[in-house]
Amino acid sequence: MSATGTVEEAVAAAFREEWGQVVATLIRVTGDWDLAEECAQDAFAQALDRWRRDGVPRRPGAWLTTTARNRALDVLRREQVGAAKLREAAVLARDEGPYDPDHEDDSGVEDDRLRLIFTCCHPALPIEARVALTLRTFAGLTTPEIARAFLVAEPTMAQRLVRAKRKIRNAGIPYRVPPAHLLPERTTGVLGVVYLLFNEGYAATSGADLLRTNLCAEAIRLARLLARLMPDEPEVLGLLALLLLHDARQETRVDAAGELVTLEDQDRTAWDRAEIDEGTALLETALRRGRPGPYQIQAAIAACHTNAVTAEETDWADIAALYRELERYVPSPVVRLNRAVAVAMAEGMEAGLVLLAELEQERELAGYHLLPATRADLLRRSGHTAEAAQAYGRALELVENEAERRFLEKRLAECRSA
């Protein structure tokens, strides 16, 4: 591999792992969201050139943070209106030195990334804007990626992000973890951010790979911070349990060639038993609080899967009942889609297809590739291979992720040959 290729890979890896920390630190230092993103982008651009010349630094995150902060200070020096910000930033720069990713406050309260999420999730912002802004600023997801995660048009999402930043600036929303008495009103948005961050890593909306493990790891890290910050909040424990139970299966979701492996075909002996045990224990602790919620219910569904020794032993009737309960909290068409699968596995393919037909008539999931993909799978299982092939074709028109595309193409070929 060429040196250029090595540096480009190092910069790409640093972007995945360090973007959120760099931007979060710059927002705290400058108080300017747009400037923080601009200077972070400049730092990554400089890295491509400087690392080719000087080599990849031992601590890329510290190098990027220092470079971005110096760039921000230069910009503020040139702006008369930035005088007050410059004085504050200079004090912070002198006191802190370069960011050290190996040193974090044990409480998690002083973590820049946690401050960033709570700021983005201020109740003055609409819930959709809170989640979208944090995914953009903290995780570095592009506007198209976030738009697909929300099933909305890209221009709509772009405007949502602009309005959210303007609201934070004009309303003077503080950059901090709020005091304890204000935590409950922020919890829903914060948990939504962490959950969507994990989902983007667990099943990437686009790109060549199904998994973006750095996002999953970061979401779990943040969930642990939240659990330490709010140990008596059962939904926080439920979310952490849910993420761990899903993450326990991560290594088996693709094979050595990077091809998708369905849940029923995964090697259950290779699942991470320590994560399953921890997730199950956290779920039990959360449920004992007596305040059920959507994350606890989803964790219970995940536990049904991870604690089944074989695919045949999965309690699909229990899962279908849990999805019915989840619908009370989250009346989402995606939840109904998952319930249709559980009903099909518990009661028969025809029962599931009836529920799918209702969803198709409502057209809320018209552009969602998993709706025709699910119909195709149920038809394939019931022996209707010609109809299944048509549904797989429709799913292929909508899918963005290349690993999922290859899986659907394989299933389509099987149906055509049958």
C-alpha positions as a Markdown table, in Angstrom:
| # | Residue | x | y | z |
|---|---|---|---|---|
| 1 | Met | 0.0 | 0.0 | 0.0 |
| 2 | Ser | 1.3 | 3.5 | -0.9 |
| 3 | Ala | 2.2 | 6.1 | 1.8 |
| 4 | Thr | -0.5 | 8.3 | 0.4 |
| 5 | Gly | -3.1 | 5.6 | 0.8 |
| 6 | Thr | -1.9 | 5.0 | 4.4 |
| 7 | Val | -2.3 | 8.7 | 5.3 |
| 8 | Glu | -5.7 | 8.9 | 3.7 |
| 9 | Glu | -6.9 | 5.9 | 5.6 |
| 10 | Ala | -5.5 | 7.4 | 8.8 |
| 11 | Val | -7.3 | 10.7 | 8.2 |
| 12 | Ala | -10.5 | 8.8 | 7.4 |
| 13 | Ala | -10.2 | 6.8 | 10.6 |
| 14 | Ala | -9.5 | 9.9 | 12.6 |
| 15 | Phe | -12.6 | 11.5 | 11.2 |
| 16 | Arg | -14.7 | 8.6 | 12.3 |
| 17 | Glu | -13.2 | 8.5 | 15.8 |
| 18 | Glu | -12.3 | 12.1 | 16.6 |
| 19 | Trp | -14.8 | 14.4 | 14.7 |
| 20 | Gly | -17.2 | 14.6 | 17.6 |
| 21 | Gln | -14.6 | 15.4 | 20.2 |
| 22 | Val | -12.9 | 18.0 | 18.0 |
| 23 | Val | -16.1 | 19.9 | 17.2 |
| 24 | Ala | -17.3 | 19.6 | 20.8 |
| 25 | Thr | -14.1 | 21.1 | 22.1 |
| 26 | Leu | -14.2 | 23.9 | 19.6 |
| 27 | Ile | -17.8 | 24.8 | 20.4 |
| 28 | Arg | -16.9 | 25.1 | 24.1 |
| 29 | Val | -13.8 | 27.2 | 23.3 |
| 30 | Thr | -15.4 | 29.6 | 20.8 |
| 31 | Gly | -19.2 | 29.3 | 21.4 |
| 32 | Asp | -19.7 | 29.4 | 17.6 |
| 33 | Trp | -21.1 | 26.2 | 16.1 |
| 34 | Asp | -20.4 | 27.1 | 12.4 |
| 35 | Leu | -16.9 | 28.3 | 13.2 |
| 36 | Ala | -16.3 | 25.0 | 15.1 |
| 37 | Glu | -17.4 | 22.9 | 12.2 |
| 38 | Glu | -15.4 | 25.0 | 9.7 |
| 39 | Cys | -12.2 | 24.9 | 11.7 |
| 40 | Ala | -12.6 | 21.1 | 12.3 |
| 41 | Gln | -12.9 | 20.6 | 8.6 |
| 42 | Asp | -9.8 | 22.7 | 8.0 |
| 43 | Ala | -7.9 | 20.6 | 10.5 |
| 44 | Phe | -8.8 | 17.4 | 8.7 |
| 45 | Ala | -7.8 | 19.0 | 5.4 |
| 46 | Gln | -4.5 | 20.1 | 6.8 |
| 47 | Ala | -3.9 | 16.6 | 8.1 |
| 48 | Leu | -3.9 | 15.1 | 4.6 |
| 49 | Asp | -1.0 | 17.3 | 3.7 |
| 50 | Arg | 1.0 | 17.5 | 6.9 |
| 51 | Trp | 0.7 | 13.9 | 7.8 |
| 52 | Arg | 2.1 | 12.9 | 4.4 |
| 53 | Arg | 5.1 | 15.2 | 5.1 |
| 54 | Asp | 5.6 | 14.6 | 8.8 |
| 55 | Gly | 4.0 | 11.2 | 9.4 |
| 56 | Val | 0.8 | 10.3 | 11.2 |
| 57 | Pro | 1.0 | 11.7 | 14.8 |
| 58 | Arg | 1.0 | 9.3 | 17.8 |
| 59 | Arg | -2.3 | 10.9 | 19.0 |
| 60 | Pro | -4.2 | 12.1 | 15.9 |
| 61 | Gly | -7.1 | 13.4 | 18.0 |
| 62 | Ala | -4.8 | 15.7 | 20.0 |
| 63 | Trp | -3.1 | 16.9 | 16.8 |
| 64 | Leu | -6.5 | 17.7 | 15.1 |
| 65 | Thr | -8.0 | 19.4 | 18.2 |
| 66 | Thr | -4.9 | 21.6 | 18.6 |
| 67 | Thr | -4.8 | 22.5 | 14.9 |
| 68 | Ala | -8.5 | 23.2 | 14.8 |
| 69 | Arg | -8.3 | 25.4 | 17.9 |
| 70 | Asn | -5.4 | 27.4 | 16.6 |
| 71 | Arg | -7.3 | 28.0 | 13.4 |
| 72 | Ala | -10.3 | 29.1 | 15.4 |
| 73 | Leu | -8.2 | 31.5 | 17.4 |
| 74 | Asp | -6.7 | 33.0 | 14.2 |
| 75 | Val | -10.2 | 33.6 | 12.9 |
| 76 | Leu | -11.3 | 35.3 | 16.1 |
| 77 | Arg | -8.2 | 37.5 | 16.2 |
| 78 | Arg | -9.2 | 38.9 | 12.8 |
| 79 | Glu | -12.7 | 39.7 | 13.9 |
| 80 | Gln | -13.2 | 42.7 | 16.1 |
| 81 | Val | -16.5 | 41.2 | 17.4 |
| 82 | Gly | -14.6 | 38.2 | 18.6 |
| 83 | Ala | -12.5 | 40.0 | 21.2 |
| 84 | Ala | -14.5 | 38.7 | 24.2 |
| 85 | Lys | -14.6 | 35.2 | 22.8 |
| 86 | Leu | -10.8 | 35.4 | 22.2 |
| 87 | Arg | -10.1 | 36.3 | 25.8 |
| 88 | Glu | -12.1 | 33.3 | 27.0 |
| 89 | Ala | -10.6 | 31.0 | 24.4 |
| 90 | Ala | -7.1 | 32.0 | 25.3 |
| 91 | Val | -7.7 | 31.3 | 29.0 |
| 92 | Leu | -9.1 | 27.9 | 28.1 |
| 93 | Ala | -6.2 | 27.1 | 25.7 |
| 94 | Arg | -3.6 | 28.1 | 28.4 |
| 95 | Asp | -5.3 | 26.1 | 31.1 |
| 96 | Glu | -6.0 | 22.9 | 29.1 |
| 97 | Gly | -3.2 | 22.4 | 26.6 |
| 98 | Pro | -3.9 | 19.8 | 23.9 |
| 99 | Tyr | -6.9 | 17.6 | 24.3 |
| 100 | Asp | -5.9 | 14.3 | 25.9 |
| 101 | Pro | -8.3 | 11.5 | 24.8 |
| 102 | Asp | -6.8 | 9.2 | 27.5 |
| 103 | His | -7.9 | 11.5 | 30.4 |
| 104 | Glu | -11.6 | 12.0 | 31.1 |
| 105 | Asp | -13.4 | 13.1 | 34.2 |
| 106 | Asp | -14.8 | 9.9 | 35.9 |
| 107 | Ser | -18.2 | 11.5 | 36.4 |
| 108 | Gly | -18.7 | 12.0 | 32.7 |
| 109 | Val | -20.3 | 15.4 | 33.5 |
| 110 | Glu | -17.3 | 17.4 | 32.2 |
| 111 | Asp | -17.1 | 15.4 | 28.9 |
| 112 | Asp | -17.3 | 17.8 | 26.0 |
| 113 | Arg | -19.3 | 15.3 | 23.9 |
| 114 | Leu | -21.9 | 14.9 | 26.6 |
| 115 | Arg | -22.2 | 18.7 | 27.0 |
| 116 | Leu | -22.7 | 18.9 | 23.2 |
| 117 | Ile | -25.5 | 16.4 | 23.2 |
| 118 | Phe | -27.4 | 18.1 | 26.1 |
| 119 | Thr | -27.0 | 21.5 | 24.4 |
| 120 | Cys | -28.4 | 20.1 | 21.2 |
| 121 | Cys | -31.2 | 18.5 | 23.1 |
| 122 | His | -32.4 | 21.7 | 24.7 |
| 123 | Pro | -36.3 | 21.7 | 25.0 |
| 124 | Ala | -36.4 | 25.0 | 23.1 |
| 125 | Leu | -35.7 | 22.9 | 20.0 |
| 126 | Pro | -38.1 | 20.6 | 18.3 |
| 127 | Ile | -37.3 | 16.9 | 19.0 |
| 128 | Glu | -36.4 | 16.2 | 15.4 |
| 129 | Ala | -34.0 | 19.1 | 15.3 |
| 130 | Arg | -32.4 | 18.1 | 18.5 |
| 131 | Val | -31.5 | 14.6 | 17.2 |
| 132 | Ala | -30.6 | 15.7 | 13.7 |
| 133 | Leu | -28.3 | 18.5 | 14.9 |
| 134 | Thr | -26.4 | 16.3 | 17.3 |
| 135 | Leu | -25.9 | 13.6 | 14.7 |
| 136 | Arg | -24.5 | 16.2 | 12.3 |
| 137 | Thr | -22.3 | 18.1 | 14.7 |
| 138 | Phe | -21.3 | 15.4 | 17.1 |
| 139 | Ala | -21.1 | 12.3 | 14.8 |
| 140 | Gly | -20.1 | 14.0 | 11.6 |
| 141 | Leu | -23.0 | 12.4 | 9.6 |
| 142 | Thr | -23.8 | 14.1 | 6.4 |
| 143 | Thr | -27.1 | 15.8 | 5.8 |
| 144 | Pro | -28.2 | 13.1 | 3.3 |
| 145 | Glu | -27.4 | 10.4 | 5.8 |
| 146 | Ile | -29.4 | 12.1 | 8.5 |
| 147 | Ala | -32.3 | 12.7 | 6.1 |
| 148 | Arg | -32.4 | 9.0 | 5.2 |
| 149 | Ala | -32.4 | 8.1 | 8.9 |
| 150 | Phe | -35.4 | 10.3 | 9.4 |
| 151 | Leu | -37.1 | 9.3 | 6.1 |
| 152 | Val | -37.3 | 13.0 | 5.0 |
| 153 | Ala | -36.1 | 14.9 | 2.0 |
| 154 | Glu | -32.5 | 16.2 | 2.0 |
| 155 | Pro | -33.5 | 19.9 | 1.6 |
| 156 | Thr | -36.0 | 19.5 | 4.5 |
| 157 | Met | -33.2 | 18.2 | 6.7 |
| 158 | Ala | -30.8 | 20.9 | 5.7 |
| 159 | Gln | -33.3 | 23.6 | 6.6 |
| 160 | Arg | -34.0 | 21.9 | 9.9 |
| 161 | Leu | -30.3 | 22.0 | 10.8 |
| 162 | Val | -29.9 | 25.6 | 9.9 |
| 163 | Arg | -32.9 | 26.6 | 12.0 |
| 164 | Ala | -31.7 | 24.6 | 15.0 |
| 165 | Lys | -28.3 | 26.3 | 15.0 |
| 166 | Arg | -29.9 | 29.7 | 14.6 |
| 167 | Lys | -32.2 | 29.0 | 17.5 |
| 168 | Ile | -29.3 | 28.0 | 19.8 |
| 169 | Arg | -27.4 | 31.2 | 18.9 |
| 170 | Asn | -30.4 | 33.6 | 19.1 |
| 171 | Ala | -31.8 | 32.1 | 22.3 |
| 172 | Gly | -28.4 | 32.0 | 24.0 |
| 173 | Ile | -28.8 | 28.3 | 24.9 |
| 174 | Pro | -25.9 | 27.4 | 27.3 |
| 175 | Tyr | -23.3 | 24.8 | 26.4 |
| 176 | Arg | -23.5 | 22.5 | 29.5 |
| 177 | Val | -24.9 | 19.5 | 31.1 |
| 178 | Pro | -28.0 | 20.9 | 32.9 |
| 179 | Pro | -28.5 | 20.7 | 36.7 |
| 180 | Ala | -30.2 | 17.7 | 38.1 |
| 181 | His | -33.7 | 19.2 | 38.3 |
| 182 | Leu | -33.7 | 19.9 | 34.5 |
| 183 | Leu | -32.4 | 16.5 | 33.4 |
| 184 | Pro | -35.8 | 14.8 | 32.9 |
| 185 | Glu | -37.0 | 17.3 | 30.2 |
| 186 | Arg | -33.8 | 16.6 | 28.2 |
| 187 | Thr | -33.7 | 12.9 | 28.6 |
| 188 | Thr | -36.0 | 11.9 | 25.7 |
| 189 | Gly | -34.0 | 13.8 | 23.1 |
| 190 | Val | -30.7 | 12.7 | 24.5 |
| 191 | Leu | -31.6 | 9.1 | 24.4 |
| 192 | Gly | -33.0 | 9.5 | 20.9 |
| 193 | Val | -29.6 | 10.9 | 19.8 |
| 194 | Val | -27.7 | 8.0 | 21.3 |
| 195 | Tyr | -30.1 | 5.4 | 19.8 |
| 196 | Leu | -30.0 | 6.9 | 16.3 |
| 197 | Leu | -26.2 | 7.2 | 16.6 |
| 198 | Phe | -26.0 | 3.5 | 17.4 |
| 199 | Asn | -28.4 | 2.5 | 14.6 |
| 200 | Glu | -26.4 | 4.4 | 12.0 |
| 201 | Gly | -23.4 | 2.4 | 13.1 |
| 202 | Tyr | -25.3 | -0.9 | 13.4 |
| 203 | Ala | -26.9 | -0.7 | 10.0 |
| 204 | Ala | -25.4 | 2.2 | 7.9 |
| 205 | Thr | -27.9 | 4.0 | 5.7 |
| 206 | Ser | -25.4 | 4.1 | 2.9 |
| 207 | Gly | -21.9 | 3.1 | 1.8 |
| 208 | Ala | -20.0 | -0.1 | 1.1 |
| 209 | Asp | -20.1 | -1.5 | 4.7 |
| 210 | Leu | -23.1 | -2.6 | 6.7 |
| 211 | Leu | -21.4 | -1.7 | 10.0 |
| 212 | Arg | -19.7 | 1.5 | 11.3 |
| 213 | Thr | -18.4 | 0.0 | 14.6 |
| 214 | Asn | -16.9 | 3.3 | 15.8 |
| 215 | Leu | -20.4 | 4.9 | 16.0 |
| 216 | Cys | -21.7 | 1.9 | 17.9 |
| 217 | Ala | -18.8 | 2.1 | 20.3 |
| 218 | Glu | -19.3 | 5.8 | 20.8 |
| 219 | Ala | -23.1 | 5.4 | 21.4 |
| 220 | Ile | -22.4 | 2.7 | 24.1 |
| 221 | Arg | -19.8 | 5.0 | 25.7 |
| 222 | Leu | -22.3 | 7.8 | 25.8 |
| 223 | Ala | -25.0 | 5.5 | 27.2 |
| 224 | Arg | -22.7 | 4.5 | 30.0 |
| 225 | Leu | -22.0 | 8.1 | 30.8 |
| 226 | Leu | -25.8 | 8.8 | 30.9 |
| 227 | Ala | -26.3 | 5.8 | 33.1 |
| 228 | Arg | -23.7 | 7.2 | 35.6 |
| 229 | Leu | -25.3 | 10.6 | 35.4 |
| 230 | Met | -28.9 | 9.3 | 35.8 |
| 231 | Pro | -28.7 | 6.0 | 37.6 |
| 232 | Asp | -32.3 | 6.0 | 38.7 |
| 233 | Glu | -33.8 | 6.6 | 35.3 |
| 234 | Pro | -35.0 | 3.2 | 34.0 |
| 235 | Glu | -35.1 | 4.3 | 30.3 |
| 236 | Val | -31.4 | 5.2 | 30.4 |
| 237 | Leu | -30.6 | 1.7 | 31.8 |
| 238 | Gly | -33.0 | 0.2 | 29.2 |
| 239 | Leu | -31.2 | 2.0 | 26.4 |
| 240 | Leu | -27.8 | 0.8 | 27.5 |
| 241 | Ala | -29.2 | -2.7 | 27.8 |
| 242 | Leu | -30.6 | -2.5 | 24.3 |
| 243 | Leu | -27.4 | -1.3 | 22.8 |
| 244 | Leu | -25.3 | -4.0 | 24.6 |
| 245 | Leu | -27.7 | -6.8 | 23.5 |
| 246 | His | -27.5 | -5.7 | 19.9 |
| 247 | Asp | -23.8 | -5.1 | 20.0 |
| 248 | Ala | -23.3 | -8.6 | 21.3 |
| 249 | Arg | -24.3 | -9.9 | 17.9 |
| 250 | Gln | -22.3 | -7.5 | 15.8 |
| 251 | Glu | -19.3 | -9.7 | 14.9 |
| 252 | Thr | -21.6 | -12.3 | 13.4 |
| 253 | Arg | -23.8 | -10.0 | 11.3 |
| 254 | Val | -21.4 | -10.1 | 8.4 |
| 255 | Asp | -19.1 | -13.0 | 7.3 |
| 256 | Ala | -15.4 | -12.9 | 6.4 |
| 257 | Ala | -16.2 | -11.5 | 3.0 |
| 258 | Gly | -18.4 | -8.7 | 4.4 |
| 259 | Glu | -21.7 | -10.3 | 3.4 |
| 260 | Leu | -24.8 | -9.8 | 5.5 |
| 261 | Val | -25.8 | -12.8 | 7.7 |
| 262 | Thr | -29.4 | -12.9 | 8.9 |
| 263 | Leu | -30.2 | -13.4 | 12.6 |
| 264 | Glu | -31.4 | -17.0 | 12.1 |
| 265 | Asp | -28.2 | -18.0 | 10.4 |
| 266 | Gln | -25.7 | -16.3 | 12.8 |
| 267 | Asp | -23.3 | -18.3 | 14.8 |
| 268 | Arg | -24.8 | -17.9 | 18.3 |
| 269 | Thr | -21.7 | -19.4 | 20.0 |
| 270 | Ala | -19.8 | -16.4 | 18.7 |
| 271 | Trp | -22.1 | -13.8 | 20.3 |
| 272 | Asp | -20.5 | -11.8 | 23.1 |
| 273 | Arg | -21.8 | -13.5 | 26.2 |
| 274 | Ala | -20.4 | -10.9 | 28.5 |
| 275 | Glu | -22.4 | -8.1 | 26.8 |
| 276 | Ile | -25.5 | -10.3 | 26.8 |
| 277 | Asp | -25.2 | -10.9 | 30.5 |
| 278 | Glu | -24.6 | -7.3 | 31.3 |
| 279 | Gly | -27.4 | -6.1 | 29.0 |
| 280 | Thr | -29.8 | -8.7 | 30.6 |
| 281 | Ala | -28.9 | -7.6 | 34.1 |
| 282 | Leu | -29.3 | -3.9 | 33.3 |
| 283 | Leu | -32.8 | -4.7 | 31.8 |
| 284 | Glu | -33.8 | -6.6 | 34.9 |
| 285 | Thr | -32.7 | -3.6 | 37.1 |
| 286 | Ala | -34.6 | -1.2 | 34.9 |
| 287 | Leu | -37.8 | -3.2 | 34.9 |
| 288 | Arg | -37.7 | -3.5 | 38.7 |
| 289 | Arg | -38.1 | 0.3 | 38.8 |
| 290 | Gly | -41.7 | -0.2 | 37.7 |
| 291 | Arg | -41.7 | 2.5 | 35.1 |
| 292 | Pro | -41.6 | 0.7 | 31.7 |
| 293 | Gly | -40.8 | 2.6 | 28.5 |
| 294 | Pro | -39.9 | 2.1 | 24.8 |
| 295 | Tyr | -36.2 | 1.4 | 25.4 |
| 296 | Gln | -36.9 | -1.2 | 28.0 |
| 297 | Ile | -39.4 | -2.9 | 25.8 |
| 298 | Gln | -37.0 | -3.0 | 22.9 |
| 299 | Ala | -34.3 | -4.3 | 25.2 |
| 300 | Ala | -36.8 | -7.1 | 26.2 |
| 301 | Ile | -37.3 | -7.9 | 22.5 |
| 302 | Ala | -33.5 | -8.1 | 22.0 |
| 303 | Ala | -33.2 | -10.3 | 25.1 |
| 304 | Cys | -35.7 | -12.8 | 23.6 |
| 305 | His | -33.4 | -13.1 | 20.6 |
| 306 | Thr | -30.0 | -13.2 | 22.4 |
| 307 | Asn | -31.1 | -15.6 | 25.1 |
| 308 | Ala | -32.6 | -18.2 | 22.7 |
| 309 | Val | -30.0 | -21.0 | 22.3 |
| 310 | Thr | -31.1 | -21.7 | 18.7 |
| 311 | Ala | -33.2 | -19.7 | 16.2 |
| 312 | Glu | -36.0 | -22.3 | 16.5 |
| 313 | Glu | -36.3 | -21.7 | 20.2 |
| 314 | Thr | -37.0 | -18.0 | 19.8 |
| 315 | Asp | -40.3 | -17.0 | 21.5 |
| 316 | Trp | -41.9 | -15.2 | 18.6 |
| 317 | Ala | -45.3 | -15.0 | 20.3 |
| 318 | Asp | -43.7 | -13.1 | 23.2 |
| 319 | Ile | -41.9 | -10.9 | 20.7 |
| 320 | Ala | -45.1 | -10.1 | 18.9 |
| 321 | Ala | -46.8 | -9.2 | 22.2 |
| 322 | Leu | -43.8 | -6.9 | 23.1 |
| 323 | Tyr | -44.1 | -5.1 | 19.7 |
| 324 | Arg | -47.8 | -4.6 | 20.4 |
| 325 | Glu | -46.9 | -3.0 | 23.7 |
| 326 | Leu | -44.2 | -0.9 | 22.1 |
| 327 | Glu | -46.7 | 0.4 | 19.6 |
| 328 | Arg | -48.5 | 2.1 | 22.5 |
| 329 | Tyr | -45.4 | 4.2 | 23.2 |
| 330 | Val | -44.1 | 4.5 | 19.7 |
| 331 | Pro | -47.0 | 4.4 | 17.1 |
| 332 | Ser | -44.5 | 4.1 | 14.3 |
| 333 | Pro | -45.0 | 2.3 | 11.0 |
| 334 | Val | -41.5 | 0.8 | 11.5 |
| 335 | Val | -42.6 | -0.8 | 14.8 |
| 336 | Arg | -45.7 | -2.1 | 13.0 |
| 337 | Leu | -43.4 | -3.6 | 10.3 |
| 338 | Asn | -41.4 | -5.4 | 12.9 |
| 339 | Arg | -44.5 | -6.6 | 14.6 |
| 340 | Ala | -45.7 | -8.0 | 11.3 |
| 341 | Val | -42.6 | -10.1 | 11.0 |
| 342 | Ala | -43.0 | -11.4 | 14.6 |
| 343 | Val | -46.7 | -12.3 | 13.9 |
| 344 | Ala | -45.7 | -14.1 | 10.7 |
| 345 | Met | -43.1 | -16.2 | 12.6 |
| 346 | Ala | -45.5 | -16.9 | 15.5 |
| 347 | Glu | -48.8 | -17.4 | 13.6 |
| 348 | Gly | -47.8 | -18.1 | 10.0 |
| 349 | Met | -46.7 | -16.1 | 6.9 |
| 350 | Glu | -50.2 | -15.2 | 5.8 |
| 351 | Ala | -51.0 | -13.5 | 9.1 |
| 352 | Gly | -47.8 | -11.4 | 8.6 |
| 353 | Leu | -48.6 | -10.6 | 5.0 |
| 354 | Val | -52.1 | -9.3 | 6.0 |
| 355 | Leu | -50.4 | -6.8 | 8.3 |
| 356 | Leu | -47.9 | -5.8 | 5.6 |
| 357 | Ala | -50.7 | -5.2 | 3.2 |
| 358 | Glu | -52.2 | -2.7 | 5.6 |
| 359 | Leu | -48.9 | -0.8 | 5.9 |
| 360 | Glu | -48.6 | -0.7 | 2.1 |
| 361 | Gln | -52.0 | 0.8 | 1.7 |
| 362 | Glu | -51.2 | 3.6 | 4.2 |
| 363 | Arg | -48.0 | 4.4 | 2.2 |
| 364 | Glu | -46.1 | 5.8 | 5.2 |
| 365 | Leu | -43.2 | 3.6 | 4.3 |
| 366 | Ala | -43.4 | 4.0 | 0.5 |
| 367 | Gly | -39.7 | 4.8 | 0.1 |
| 368 | Tyr | -38.4 | 2.4 | 2.8 |
| 369 | His | -36.6 | -0.6 | 1.3 |
| 370 | Leu | -37.3 | -2.9 | 4.2 |
| 371 | Leu | -41.0 | -2.9 | 3.5 |
| 372 | Pro | -40.8 | -4.7 | 0.1 |
| 373 | Ala | -37.8 | -6.6 | 1.4 |
| 374 | Thr | -39.9 | -8.0 | 4.3 |
| 375 | Arg | -42.8 | -8.8 | 2.0 |
| 376 | Ala | -40.3 | -10.6 | -0.3 |
| 377 | Asp | -39.0 | -12.6 | 2.6 |
| 378 | Leu | -42.4 | -13.7 | 3.8 |
| 379 | Leu | -43.4 | -14.7 | 0.3 |
| 380 | Arg | -40.2 | -16.6 | -0.2 |
| 381 | Arg | -40.8 | -18.5 | 3.1 |
| 382 | Ser | -44.4 | -19.3 | 2.0 |
| 383 | Gly | -43.2 | -20.7 | -1.4 |
| 384 | His | -44.5 | -17.8 | -3.6 |
| 385 | Thr | -41.1 | -17.3 | -5.2 |
| 386 | Ala | -42.4 | -15.4 | -8.3 |
| 387 | Glu | -44.1 | -12.8 | -6.2 |
| 388 | Ala | -41.1 | -12.7 | -3.9 |
| 389 | Ala | -38.8 | -12.0 | -6.8 |
| 390 | Gln | -40.9 | -9.0 | -7.8 |
| 391 | Ala | -40.8 | -7.6 | -4.2 |
| 392 | Tyr | -37.0 | -8.1 | -4.0 |
| 393 | Gly | -36.7 | -6.1 | -7.2 |
| 394 | Arg | -38.7 | -3.3 | -5.7 |
| 395 | Ala | -36.5 | -3.4 | -2.6 |
| 396 | Leu | -33.3 | -3.2 | -4.7 |
| 397 | Glu | -34.7 | 0.0 | -6.3 |
| 398 | Leu | -34.7 | 1.7 | -2.8 |
| 399 | Val | -31.8 | 0.2 | -0.9 |
| 400 | Glu | -28.7 | 2.5 | -0.3 |
| 401 | Asn | -26.3 | 0.2 | 1.6 |
| 402 | Glu | -24.1 | -2.0 | -0.6 |
| 403 | Ala | -24.0 | -5.0 | 1.8 |
| 404 | Glu | -27.8 | -5.0 | 1.9 |
| 405 | Arg | -27.9 | -4.7 | -1.8 |
| 406 | Arg | -25.7 | -7.7 | -2.3 |
| 407 | Phe | -27.9 | -9.7 | 0.1 |
| 408 | Leu | -31.1 | -8.8 | -1.7 |
| 409 | Glu | -29.5 | -9.6 | -5.1 |
| 410 | Lys | -28.6 | -13.0 | -3.8 |
| 411 | Arg | -32.1 | -13.7 | -2.5 |
| 412 | Leu | -33.6 | -12.4 | -5.8 |
| 413 | Ala | -31.3 | -14.9 | -7.8 |
| 414 | Glu | -32.5 | -17.7 | -5.5 |
| 415 | Cys | -36.1 | -16.9 | -6.2 |
| 416 | Arg | -35.6 | -16.7 | -9.9 |
| 417 | Ser | -33.8 | -20.0 | -10.0 |
| 418 | Ala | -36.5 | -21.6 | -8.0 |
